[in-house]
Amino acid sequence: TTATVFIYAALKGLRKVEGLITKGKKSTAIQILVSDTPGKVGEIGNVFGIFHISILNVEMHRHEDNTILIEFTLKHTGNIPILEVIDKLSSINGVKKAEFI
């Protein structure tokens, strides 16, 4: 259908844009809003490991609504598949938002 073709074209375009954004960079940052429960930082770190992304720095900010905003500075050697990383992070129980900044 036309909608399927449009969605496919949009996704292909986003892949090109994400490649341009991350190409050649040695570090980048991501913010993740997560419920304040034990083990979340470890689960997030495991996702970074899947994509061969190293953590250079971590900052955490507790909120009164029992959430934590975690900002990671990340090191990588190539292009980060942004959409895949965000999707994998979002699948972690308790992750409310994840975005590269």
Secondary structure as UniProt FT lines:
FT   HELIX           2..22
FT   TURN            23..24
FT   STRAND          27..35
FT   TURN            38..39
FT   HELIX           40..50
FT   TURN            51..52
FT   STRAND          54..62
FT   TURN            64..65
FT   STRAND          67..75
FT   HELIX           82..90
FT   TURN            93..94
FT   STRAND          95..100
//
